[in-house]
Structure formats: structure tokens, C-alpha cells
Amino acid sequence: MEVEIKTWLADIKQAITEINLFLPDKKDFYAFQRDLKTKRAIERNIEIIGEAVNRIIKAYPEIPITNARKIIDTRNRIIHGYDSVSEDIIWAIVVRELGNLETEVDKLLKK
């Protein structure tokens, strides 16, 4: 695997790790809603994930990343449509989707 791909995958892994560190204990949505710094930190890491996925699929479209287009679209929405980003959507991504992405990234990094 190319060095640049491993770098981008490592960036995704690091962003997921940071999101998990920032999350309130017991993944409490209401605590998340009340904590502006945590929301912004998580949004920033989702931006990083989206940008890394975008670079990977542009350079190597054969690399399988589930929901790659949705990940990129979410990044774009946070950056360009920041005023329309829903806390509910961000929360759903974090609690439902990041674990699957982390598993995929771990498998790809082992190749």
C-alpha cells in the first residue's frame, strides 16, 4: 500500500480516536448538546475524516470504504453549510457509524 494512503488512513484513525476521547461519559447526547467545545472538536475531526476519505477515493477509487460518498458529503456540509448542520446527525454518525469505519481502517492499515 502506498505511503500516502497509509498516512490518510492513519489520519482517519487518529480523528476517530480523538472523537472517542472528546465524547461525554456514557455517550450522553444531552451532555454533548450542551458542550460547544466538544461539538466543535468532533465536527473538526469529522471534517478531517471526510477530507482524508476524499483524497483516498480520488487517488485510489478501488480502495473500499463503506459510505465514502456520505462521509465526504458530511464533511462538505459541515464546512460549506455550517449553519444547517444538525446535532442529531453528527451524534448519529458518531455513535452508529464511526465504529464500522474504524474497523475498516484498521483492516486497511494491516494490508
N, CA, C and O atoms as a GROMACS GRO file, in nm:
protein
  444
    1MET      N    1   0.085  -0.118   0.000
    1MET     CA    2   0.000   0.000   0.000
    1MET      C    3   0.089   0.124   0.000
    1MET      O    4   0.192   0.129   0.067
    2GLU      N    5   0.047   0.223  -0.075
    2GLU     CA    6   0.122   0.348  -0.087
    2GLU      C    7   0.132   0.420   0.048
    2GLU      O    8   0.042   0.412   0.131
    3VAL      N    9   0.244   0.489   0.066
    3VAL     CA   10   0.268   0.561   0.191
    3VAL      C   11   0.161   0.668   0.214
    3VAL      O   12   0.114   0.685   0.327
    4GLU      N   13   0.123   0.739   0.109
    4GLU     CA   14   0.023   0.845   0.126
    4GLU      C   15  -0.112   0.790   0.172
    4GLU      O   16  -0.182   0.854   0.250
    5ILE      N   17  -0.149   0.673   0.124
    5ILE     CA   18  -0.275   0.612   0.167
    5ILE      C   19  -0.267   0.576   0.314
    5ILE      O   20  -0.360   0.601   0.391
    6LYS      N   21  -0.155   0.518   0.354
    6LYS     CA   22  -0.138   0.484   0.496
    6LYS      C   23  -0.143   0.609   0.583
    6LYS      O   24  -0.196   0.606   0.694
    7THR      N   25  -0.088   0.718   0.534
    7THR     CA   26  -0.092   0.844   0.608
    7THR      C   27  -0.236   0.891   0.624
    7THR      O   28  -0.277   0.930   0.733
    8TRP      N   29  -0.313   0.887   0.516
    8TRP     CA   30  -0.453   0.931   0.522
    8TRP      C   31  -0.535   0.839   0.611
    8TRP      O   32  -0.621   0.886   0.686
    9LEU      N   33  -0.510   0.709   0.602
    9LEU     CA   34  -0.581   0.615   0.690
    9LEU      C   35  -0.544   0.640   0.836
    9LEU      O   36  -0.630   0.633   0.924
   10ALA      N   37  -0.418   0.668   0.861
   10ALA     CA   38  -0.375   0.699   0.999
   10ALA      C   39  -0.441   0.827   1.048
   10ALA      O   40  -0.475   0.838   1.166
   11ASP      N   41  -0.460   0.924   0.959
   11ASP     CA   42  -0.530   1.048   0.996
   11ASP      C   43  -0.675   1.018   1.036
   11ASP      O   44  -0.726   1.073   1.133
   12ILE      N   45  -0.739   0.930   0.960
   12ILE     CA   46  -0.877   0.890   0.993
   12ILE      C   47  -0.879   0.822   1.129
   12ILE      O   48  -0.964   0.853   1.213
   13LYS      N   49  -0.788   0.730   1.150
   13LYS     CA   50  -0.781   0.657   1.277
   13LYS      C   51  -0.760   0.754   1.394
   13LYS      O   52  -0.825   0.742   1.497
   14GLN      N   53  -0.670   0.850   1.378
   14GLN     CA   54  -0.643   0.949   1.482
   14GLN      C   55  -0.766   1.035   1.510
   14GLN      O   56  -0.798   1.063   1.625
   15ALA      N   57  -0.836   1.076   1.405
   15ALA     CA   58  -0.957   1.157   1.423
   15ALA      C   59  -1.065   1.079   1.498
   15ALA      O   60  -1.133   1.135   1.584
   16ILE      N   61  -1.080   0.952   1.467
   16ILE     CA   62  -1.178   0.868   1.537
   16ILE      C   63  -1.138   0.854   1.685
   16ILE      O   64  -1.223   0.862   1.774
   17THR      N   65  -1.010   0.833   1.709
   17THR     CA   66  -0.961   0.824   1.847
   17THR      C   67  -0.992   0.951   1.924
   17THR      O   68  -1.039   0.946   2.038
   18GLU      N   69  -0.967   1.066   1.863
   18GLU     CA   70  -0.995   1.193   1.929
   18GLU      C   71  -1.144   1.212   1.955
   18GLU      O   72  -1.183   1.257   2.062
   19ILE      N   73  -1.226   1.178   1.858
   19ILE     CA   74  -1.371   1.188   1.878
   19ILE      C   75  -1.412   1.106   2.000
   19ILE      O   76  -1.489   1.153   2.084
   20ASN      N   77  -1.361   0.984   2.008
   20ASN     CA   78  -1.397   0.899   2.122
   20ASN      C   79  -1.347   0.957   2.254
   20ASN      O   80  -1.412   0.939   2.358
   21LEU      N   81  -1.235   1.025   2.252
   21LEU     CA   82  -1.184   1.090   2.373
   21LEU      C   83  -1.270   1.210   2.414
   21LEU      O   84  -1.288   1.238   2.532
   22PHE      N   85  -1.321   1.280   2.314
   22PHE     CA   86  -1.400   1.400   2.341
   22PHE      C   87  -1.542   1.372   2.387
   22PHE      O   88  -1.604   1.455   2.453
   23LEU      N   89  -1.593   1.255   2.352
   23LEU     CA   90  -1.733   1.224   2.384
   23LEU      C   91  -1.757   1.227   2.534
   23LEU      O   92  -1.672   1.187   2.613
   24PRO      N   93  -1.874   1.276   2.573
   24PRO     CA   94  -1.909   1.271   2.715
   24PRO      C   95  -1.920   1.127   2.763
   24PRO      O   96  -1.947   1.036   2.685
   25ASP      N   97  -1.898   1.109   2.892
   25ASP     CA   98  -1.911   0.976   2.951
   25ASP      C   99  -2.047   0.919   2.917
   25ASP      O  100  -2.148   0.990   2.913
   26LYS      N  101  -2.049   0.790   2.894
   26LYS     CA  102  -2.172   0.715   2.864
   26LYS      C  103  -2.242   0.764   2.738
   26LYS      O  104  -2.361   0.738   2.718
   27LYS      N  105  -2.170   0.834   2.655
   27LYS     CA  106  -2.226   0.884   2.529
   27LYS      C  107  -2.363   0.947   2.549
   27LYS      O  108  -2.463   0.905   2.491
   28ASP      N  109  -2.364   1.048   2.631
   28ASP     CA  110  -2.486   1.120   2.667
   28ASP      C  111  -2.512   1.233   2.567
   28ASP      O  112  -2.438   1.332   2.563
   29PHE      N  113  -2.615   1.218   2.486
   29PHE     CA  114  -2.647   1.318   2.384
   29PHE      C  115  -2.672   1.455   2.443
   29PHE      O  116  -2.630   1.555   2.386
   30TYR      N  117  -2.739   1.462   2.556
   30TYR     CA  118  -2.771   1.593   2.615
   30TYR      C  119  -2.646   1.662   2.667
   30TYR      O  120  -2.637   1.785   2.660
   31ALA      N  121  -2.551   1.587   2.718
   31ALA     CA  122  -2.423   1.646   2.759
   31ALA      C  123  -2.349   1.697   2.636
   31ALA      O  124  -2.289   1.804   2.639
   32PHE      N  125  -2.354   1.621   2.528
   32PHE     CA  126  -2.293   1.661   2.402
   32PHE      C  127  -2.356   1.792   2.352
   32PHE      O  128  -2.285   1.883   2.311
   33GLN      N  129  -2.488   1.800   2.356
   33GLN     CA  130  -2.559   1.919   2.308
   33GLN      C  131  -2.518   2.044   2.385
   33GLN      O  132  -2.511   2.153   2.328
   34ARG      N  133  -2.492   2.029   2.512
   34ARG     CA  134  -2.461   2.144   2.597
   34ARG      C  135  -2.314   2.187   2.591
   34ARG      O  136  -2.279   2.294   2.641
   35ASP      N  137  -2.229   2.106   2.530
   35ASP     CA  138  -2.085   2.133   2.532
   35ASP      C  139  -2.037   2.179   2.394
   35ASP      O  140  -2.006   2.098   2.308
   36LEU      N  141  -2.032   2.310   2.377
   36LEU     CA  142  -1.995   2.369   2.248
   36LEU      C  143  -1.854   2.327   2.204
   36LEU      O  144  -1.832   2.298   2.087
   37LYS      N  145  -1.761   2.324   2.297
   37LYS     CA  146  -1.624   2.286   2.261
   37LYS      C  147  -1.618   2.142   2.209
   37LYS      O  148  -1.549   2.113   2.112
   38THR      N  149  -1.689   2.054   2.274
   38THR     CA  150  -1.691   1.914   2.229
   38THR      C  151  -1.755   1.903   2.092
   38THR      O  152  -1.705   1.832   2.005
   39LYS      N  153  -1.866   1.973   2.071
   39LYS     CA  154  -1.932   1.968   1.940
   39LYS      C  155  -1.838   2.014   1.830
   39LYS      O  156  -1.826   1.950   1.726
   40ARG      N  157  -1.770   2.126   1.854
   40ARG     CA  158  -1.680   2.180   1.752
   40ARG      C  159  -1.560   2.089   1.729
   40ARG      O  160  -1.515   2.073   1.616
   41ALA      N  161  -1.508   2.029   1.836
   41ALA     CA  162  -1.394   1.938   1.821
   41ALA      C  163  -1.434   1.815   1.741
   41ALA      O  164  -1.358   1.768   1.656
   42ILE      N  165  -1.552   1.764   1.767
   42ILE     CA  166  -1.600   1.646   1.693
   42ILE      C  167  -1.627   1.683   1.548
   42ILE      O  168  -1.592   1.607   1.458
   43GLU      N  169  -1.688   1.796   1.524
   43GLU     CA  170  -1.712   1.840   1.387
   43GLU      C  171  -1.580   1.853   1.311
   43GLU      O  172  -1.570   1.812   1.195
   44ARG      N  173  -1.480   1.910   1.375
   44ARG     CA  174  -1.350   1.927   1.310
   44ARG      C  175  -1.290   1.792   1.272
   44ARG      O  176  -1.234   1.776   1.163
   45ASN      N  177  -1.302   1.697   1.360
   45ASN     CA  178  -1.248   1.564   1.330
   45ASN      C  179  -1.327   1.494   1.220
   45ASN      O  180  -1.270   1.419   1.141
   46ILE      N  181  -1.456   1.518   1.213
   46ILE     CA  182  -1.535   1.465   1.101
   46ILE      C  183  -1.491   1.530   0.970
   46ILE      O  184  -1.489   1.464   0.866
   47GLU      N  185  -1.456   1.658   0.974
   47GLU     CA  186  -1.402   1.725   0.856
   47GLU      C  187  -1.273   1.657   0.811
   47GLU      O  188  -1.253   1.632   0.692
   48ILE      N  189  -1.185   1.627   0.906
   48ILE     CA  190  -1.059   1.561   0.875
   48ILE      C  191  -1.084   1.424   0.813
   48ILE      O  192  -1.022   1.387   0.713
   49ILE      N  193  -1.174   1.349   0.872
   49ILE     CA  194  -1.208   1.217   0.819
   49ILE      C  195  -1.259   1.230   0.676
   49ILE      O  196  -1.216   1.156   0.587
   50GLY      N  197  -1.350   1.323   0.653
   50GLY     CA  198  -1.406   1.342   0.520
   50GLY      C  199  -1.303   1.382   0.417
   50GLY      O  200  -1.306   1.334   0.303
   51GLU      N  201  -1.211   1.468   0.455
   51GLU     CA  202  -1.106   1.510   0.363
   51GLU      C  203  -1.012   1.394   0.332
   51GLU      O  204  -0.972   1.376   0.217
   52ALA      N  205  -0.976   1.316   0.432
   52ALA     CA  206  -0.888   1.201   0.409
   52ALA      C  207  -0.955   1.097   0.319
   52ALA      O  208  -0.892   1.043   0.228
   53VAL      N  209  -1.082   1.070   0.344
   53VAL     CA  210  -1.156   0.975   0.259
   53VAL      C  211  -1.162   1.029   0.116
   53VAL      O  212  -1.146   0.953   0.020
   54ASN      N  213  -1.187   1.157   0.100
   54ASN     CA  214  -1.192   1.219  -0.032
   54ASN      C  215  -1.060   1.200  -0.106
   54ASN      O  216  -1.059   1.164  -0.224
   55ARG      N  217  -0.951   1.223  -0.038
   55ARG     CA  218  -0.819   1.205  -0.102
   55ARG      C  219  -0.796   1.060  -0.141
   55ARG      O  220  -0.743   1.032  -0.249
   56ILE      N  221  -0.834   0.969  -0.055
   56ILE     CA  222  -0.814   0.827  -0.083
   56ILE      C  223  -0.893   0.784  -0.207
   56ILE      O  224  -0.837   0.723  -0.297
   57ILE      N  225  -1.022   0.817  -0.211
   57ILE     CA  226  -1.102   0.767  -0.324
   57ILE      C  227  -1.070   0.839  -0.455
   57ILE      O  228  -1.092   0.784  -0.563
   58LYS      N  229  -1.019   0.962  -0.446
   58LYS     CA  230  -0.976   1.030  -0.569
   58LYS      C  231  -0.850   0.965  -0.625
   58LYS      O  232  -0.838   0.944  -0.746
   59ALA      N  233  -0.757   0.933  -0.537
   59ALA     CA  234  -0.630   0.876  -0.582
   59ALA      C  235  -0.640   0.726  -0.611
   59ALA      O  236  -0.575   0.675  -0.703
   60TYR      N  237  -0.722   0.656  -0.531
   60TYR     CA  238  -0.731   0.511  -0.542
   60TYR      C  239  -0.876   0.467  -0.525
   60TYR      O  240  -0.912   0.415  -0.419
   61PRO      N  241  -0.958   0.486  -0.627
   61PRO     CA  242  -1.101   0.454  -0.614
   61PRO      C  243  -1.131   0.307  -0.587
   61PRO      O  244  -1.242   0.273  -0.547
   62GLU      N  245  -1.033   0.222  -0.610
   62GLU     CA  246  -1.055   0.079  -0.586
   62GLU      C  247  -1.049   0.042  -0.438
   62GLU      O  248  -1.086  -0.069  -0.401
   63ILE      N  249  -1.004   0.133  -0.353
   63ILE     CA  250  -0.998   0.105  -0.209
   63ILE      C  251  -1.140   0.116  -0.153
   63ILE      O  252  -1.205   0.220  -0.164
   64PRO      N  253  -1.187   0.008  -0.092
   64PRO     CA  254  -1.326   0.006  -0.045
   64PRO      C  255  -1.343   0.075   0.092
   64PRO      O  256  -1.288   0.030   0.193
   65ILE      N  257  -1.419   0.182   0.091
   65ILE     CA  258  -1.456   0.248   0.216
   65ILE      C  259  -1.608   0.264   0.212
   65ILE      O  260  -1.662   0.338   0.129
   66THR      N  261  -1.675   0.195   0.302
   66THR     CA  262  -1.820   0.199   0.306
   66THR      C  263  -1.867   0.341   0.332
   66THR      O  264  -1.812   0.412   0.416
   67ASN      N  265  -1.968   0.382   0.258
   67ASN     CA  266  -2.029   0.514   0.273
   67ASN      C  267  -1.931   0.629   0.246
   67ASN      O  268  -1.946   0.738   0.303
   68ALA      N  269  -1.832   0.606   0.162
   68ALA     CA  270  -1.733   0.709   0.132
   68ALA      C  271  -1.799   0.839   0.086
   68ALA      O  272  -1.764   0.948   0.132
   69ARG      N  273  -1.895   0.827  -0.004
   69ARG     CA  274  -1.961   0.947  -0.056
   69ARG      C  275  -2.035   1.022   0.055
   69ARG      O  276  -2.032   1.145   0.060
   70LYS      N  277  -2.102   0.948   0.143
   70LYS     CA  278  -2.173   1.012   0.255
   70LYS      C  279  -2.076   1.081   0.350
   70LYS      O  280  -2.106   1.188   0.403
   71ILE      N  281  -1.962   1.019   0.373
   71ILE     CA  282  -1.861   1.078   0.461
   71ILE      C  283  -1.812   1.210   0.402
   71ILE      O  284  -1.801   1.310   0.473
   72ILE      N  285  -1.783   1.210   0.274
   72ILE     CA  286  -1.736   1.331   0.206
   72ILE      C  287  -1.845   1.437   0.206
   72ILE      O  288  -1.818   1.555   0.230
   73ASP      N  289  -1.968   1.396   0.179
   73ASP     CA  290  -2.080   1.491   0.178
   73ASP      C  291  -2.101   1.555   0.316
   73ASP      O  292  -2.135   1.673   0.326
   74THR      N  293  -2.082   1.477   0.420
   74THR     CA  294  -2.096   1.530   0.556
   74THR      C  295  -1.988   1.634   0.582
   74THR      O  296  -2.016   1.740   0.638
   75ARG      N  297  -1.866   1.603   0.543
   75ARG     CA  298  -1.756   1.699   0.556
   75ARG      C  299  -1.790   1.829   0.484
   75ARG      O  300  -1.773   1.938   0.538
   76ASN      N  301  -1.838   1.817   0.360
   76ASN     CA  302  -1.871   1.936   0.282
   76ASN      C  303  -1.982   2.016   0.347
   76ASN      O  304  -1.980   2.140   0.346
   77ARG      N  305  -2.078   1.948   0.403
   77ARG     CA  306  -2.189   2.018   0.467
   77ARG      C  307  -2.142   2.093   0.591
   77ARG      O  308  -2.185   2.206   0.616
   78ILE      N  309  -2.055   2.032   0.668
   78ILE     CA  310  -2.002   2.099   0.788
   78ILE      C  311  -1.925   2.224   0.747
   78ILE      O  312  -1.937   2.329   0.810
   79ILE      N  313  -1.845   2.211   0.643
   79ILE     CA  314  -1.761   2.324   0.600
   79ILE      C  315  -1.842   2.432   0.529
   79ILE      O  316  -1.828   2.550   0.561
   80HIS      N  317  -1.924   2.393   0.435
   80HIS     CA  318  -1.991   2.491   0.350
   80HIS      C  319  -2.132   2.526   0.396
   80HIS      O  320  -2.183   2.634   0.364
   81GLY      N  321  -2.196   2.437   0.468
   81GLY     CA  322  -2.331   2.463   0.515
   81GLY      C  323  -2.338   2.456   0.666
   81GLY      O  324  -2.432   2.401   0.724
   82TYR      N  325  -2.237   2.514   0.729
   82TYR     CA  326  -2.221   2.503   0.874
   82TYR      C  327  -2.347   2.539   0.952
   82TYR      O  328  -2.370   2.486   1.061
   83ASP      N  329  -2.426   2.628   0.897
   83ASP     CA  330  -2.546   2.673   0.968
   83ASP      C  331  -2.662   2.574   0.956
   83ASP      O  332  -2.766   2.591   1.020
   84SER      N  333  -2.644   2.471   0.875
   84SER     CA  334  -2.750   2.372   0.859
   84SER      C  335  -2.710   2.235   0.913
   84SER      O  336  -2.776   2.135   0.885
   85VAL      N  337  -2.602   2.230   0.990
   85VAL     CA  338  -2.556   2.104   1.045
   85VAL      C  339  -2.637   2.071   1.170
   85VAL      O  340  -2.646   2.152   1.262
   86SER      N  341  -2.695   1.955   1.170
   86SER     CA  342  -2.780   1.911   1.280
   86SER      C  343  -2.698   1.836   1.385
   86SER      O  344  -2.619   1.747   1.352
   87GLU      N  345  -2.719   1.872   1.510
   87GLU     CA  346  -2.655   1.799   1.620
   87GLU      C  347  -2.695   1.652   1.617
   87GLU      O  348  -2.615   1.564   1.646
   88ASP      N  349  -2.820   1.628   1.582
   88ASP     CA  350  -2.871   1.491   1.577
   88ASP      C  351  -2.795   1.407   1.475
   88ASP      O  352  -2.762   1.291   1.501
   89ILE      N  353  -2.766   1.465   1.360
   89ILE     CA  354  -2.695   1.394   1.255
   89ILE      C  355  -2.551   1.366   1.299
   89ILE      O  356  -2.502   1.254   1.284
   90ILE      N  357  -2.486   1.466   1.352
   90ILE     CA  358  -2.348   1.448   1.399
   90ILE      C  359  -2.345   1.338   1.505
   90ILE      O  360  -2.258   1.250   1.502
   91TRP      N  361  -2.439   1.343   1.599
   91TRP     CA  362  -2.445   1.243   1.705
   91TRP      C  363  -2.467   1.102   1.648
   91TRP      O  364  -2.402   1.007   1.689
   92ALA      N  365  -2.559   1.092   1.554
   92ALA     CA  366  -2.588   0.961   1.494
   92ALA      C  367  -2.464   0.904   1.424
   92ALA      O  368  -2.435   0.785   1.435
   93ILE      N  369  -2.393   0.988   1.355
   93ILE     CA  370  -2.270   0.944   1.288
   93ILE      C  371  -2.171   0.891   1.391
   93ILE      O  372  -2.112   0.785   1.374
   94VAL      N  373  -2.154   0.968   1.496
   94VAL     CA  374  -2.055   0.931   1.598
   94VAL      C  375  -2.089   0.800   1.667
   94VAL      O  376  -2.002   0.714   1.684
   95VAL      N  377  -2.213   0.783   1.707
   95VAL     CA  378  -2.247   0.663   1.786
   95VAL      C  379  -2.279   0.541   1.700
   95VAL      O  380  -2.270   0.428   1.748
   96ARG      N  381  -2.318   0.563   1.574
   96ARG     CA  382  -2.358   0.448   1.490
   96ARG      C  383  -2.257   0.409   1.384
   96ARG      O  384  -2.246   0.292   1.350
   97GLU      N  385  -2.184   0.505   1.331
   97GLU     CA  386  -2.104   0.478   1.212
   97GLU      C  387  -1.953   0.473   1.234
   97GLU      O  388  -1.883   0.403   1.162
   98LEU      N  389  -1.902   0.546   1.332
   98LEU     CA  390  -1.758   0.554   1.347
   98LEU      C  391  -1.692   0.422   1.381
   98LEU      O  392  -1.580   0.396   1.338
   99GLY      N  393  -1.759   0.338   1.456
   99GLY     CA  394  -1.703   0.208   1.490
   99GLY      C  395  -1.679   0.123   1.367
   99GLY      O  396  -1.576   0.057   1.355
  100ASN      N  397  -1.774   0.125   1.275
  100ASN     CA  398  -1.759   0.049   1.150
  100ASN      C  399  -1.644   0.104   1.066
  100ASN      O  400  -1.565   0.028   1.009
  101LEU      N  401  -1.635   0.237   1.058
  101LEU     CA  402  -1.527   0.298   0.982
  101LEU      C  403  -1.392   0.265   1.045
  101LEU      O  404  -1.295   0.237   0.974
  102GLU      N  405  -1.386   0.268   1.176
  102GLU     CA  406  -1.260   0.235   1.244
  102GLU      C  407  -1.217   0.091   1.213
  102GLU      O  408  -1.099   0.065   1.191
  103THR      N  409  -1.311   0.000   1.213
  103THR     CA  410  -1.281  -0.140   1.180
  103THR      C  411  -1.227  -0.152   1.038
  103THR      O  412  -1.129  -0.222   1.015
  104GLU      N  413  -1.290  -0.083   0.944
  104GLU     CA  414  -1.243  -0.085   0.804
  104GLU      C  415  -1.102  -0.028   0.793
  104GLU      O  416  -1.016  -0.084   0.725
  105VAL      N  417  -1.079   0.084   0.860
  105VAL     CA  418  -0.949   0.149   0.853
  105VAL      C  419  -0.841   0.058   0.913
  105VAL      O  420  -0.732   0.045   0.857
  106ASP      N  421  -0.872  -0.005   1.025
  106ASP     CA  422  -0.776  -0.098   1.086
  106ASP      C  423  -0.739  -0.211   0.991
  106ASP      O  424  -0.622  -0.247   0.980
  107LYS      N  425  -0.838  -0.266   0.922
  107LYS     CA  426  -0.812  -0.374   0.825
  107LYS      C  427  -0.724  -0.324   0.710
  107LYS      O  428  -0.632  -0.392   0.666
  108LEU      N  429  -0.755  -0.205   0.661
  108LEU     CA  430  -0.677  -0.149   0.550
  108LEU      C  431  -0.533  -0.119   0.593
  108LEU      O  432  -0.440  -0.139   0.515
  109LEU      N  433  -0.515  -0.072   0.714
  109LEU     CA  434  -0.381  -0.042   0.763
  109LEU      C  435  -0.294  -0.168   0.779
  109LEU      O  436  -0.172  -0.161   0.774
  110LYS      N  437  -0.359  -0.281   0.799
  110LYS     CA  438  -0.286  -0.407   0.816
  110LYS      C  439  -0.239  -0.467   0.684
  110LYS      O  440  -0.157  -0.559   0.683
  111LYS      N  441  -0.291  -0.417   0.572
  111LYS     CA  442  -0.255  -0.471   0.441
  111LYS      C  443  -0.114  -0.429   0.402
  111LYS      O  444  -0.067  -0.466   0.295
   0.00000   0.00000   0.00000
